[in-house]
Amino acid sequence: MRQLGNIDFVESQVRRIAAEVDTIGVPAKLASSPPMIPLTARYHIAQDVKKSLVLGEWLVNHQDDPALKVLDLSAWW
């Protein structure tokens, strides 16, 4: 119930401040939104279709890969 009281208090404060701004005649500033940047500019999105793989098969076929030494895969098999 305490959270609901806090929400009511905040909402009443927002209404009070909005009423003061309207009374004084100060125009409210609108928050400017950032420019739209295409997803392809922000992220590397492949343009072609990649070949999928079955991770279990890849791990079995590449047991000697040095990158796998950081994992203890013996507990998995």
C-alpha positions as CSV (number, residue, x, y, z in Angstrom):
1,M,0.0,0.0,0.0
2,R,2.9,2.3,0.6
3,Q,3.8,2.3,-3.1
4,L,0.3,3.2,-4.1
5,G,0.6,6.2,-1.7
6,N,3.8,7.2,-3.3
7,I,2.3,7.0,-6.7
8,D,-0.6,9.1,-5.6
9,F,1.7,11.7,-4.1
10,V,3.9,11.9,-7.3
11,E,0.8,12.2,-9.5
12,S,-0.6,15.0,-7.4
13,Q,2.8,16.8,-7.5
14,V,2.8,16.5,-11.3
15,R,-0.7,17.9,-11.6
16,R,0.2,20.8,-9.2
17,I,3.3,21.7,-11.2
18,A,1.4,21.4,-14.5
19,A,-1.2,23.7,-13.1
20,E,1.4,26.2,-12.0
21,V,3.0,26.1,-15.5
22,D,-0.3,26.7,-17.1
23,T,-1.1,29.6,-14.8
24,I,2.3,31.3,-15.3
25,G,2.1,30.7,-19.1
26,V,5.5,29.2,-19.4
27,P,5.5,26.9,-22.4
28,A,6.5,23.3,-21.6
29,K,9.6,22.1,-23.3
30,L,9.1,19.0,-25.4
31,A,11.9,16.5,-25.0
32,S,13.7,16.1,-28.3
33,S,14.0,12.6,-29.5
34,P,17.3,11.4,-30.8
35,P,17.6,11.2,-34.6
36,M,16.6,7.9,-36.1
37,I,19.6,5.8,-37.0
38,P,19.0,2.7,-39.2
39,L,19.7,-0.6,-37.5
40,T,22.2,-1.5,-40.1
41,A,24.3,1.5,-39.0
42,R,24.1,0.6,-35.4
43,Y,24.5,-3.2,-35.6
44,H,26.3,-5.6,-37.9
45,I,23.4,-7.4,-39.6
46,A,24.3,-10.0,-42.1
47,Q,22.9,-9.5,-45.5
48,D,23.0,-13.2,-46.5
49,V,21.7,-16.4,-44.9
50,K,24.2,-18.2,-42.8
51,K,24.6,-21.9,-42.6
52,S,23.3,-23.2,-39.3
53,L,25.1,-25.9,-37.4
54,V,24.3,-28.3,-34.7
55,L,26.4,-27.3,-31.7
56,G,26.8,-30.8,-30.3
57,E,28.1,-32.1,-33.6
58,W,30.5,-29.2,-33.9
59,L,31.9,-29.8,-30.4
60,V,32.5,-33.5,-31.1
61,N,34.1,-32.7,-34.4
62,H,36.3,-29.9,-33.0
63,Q,37.5,-31.4,-29.7
64,D,41.0,-30.2,-30.4
65,D,40.0,-26.6,-30.9
66,P,42.1,-24.5,-28.4
67,A,39.2,-22.2,-27.7
68,L,37.4,-25.2,-26.0
69,K,40.2,-25.6,-23.4
70,V,38.6,-22.9,-21.3
71,L,35.6,-25.2,-20.8
72,D,35.6,-28.4,-18.9
73,L,33.6,-30.5,-21.4
74,S,34.4,-33.8,-19.8
75,A,31.4,-33.2,-17.5
76,W,29.1,-33.0,-20.5
77,W,30.1,-36.3,-22.2
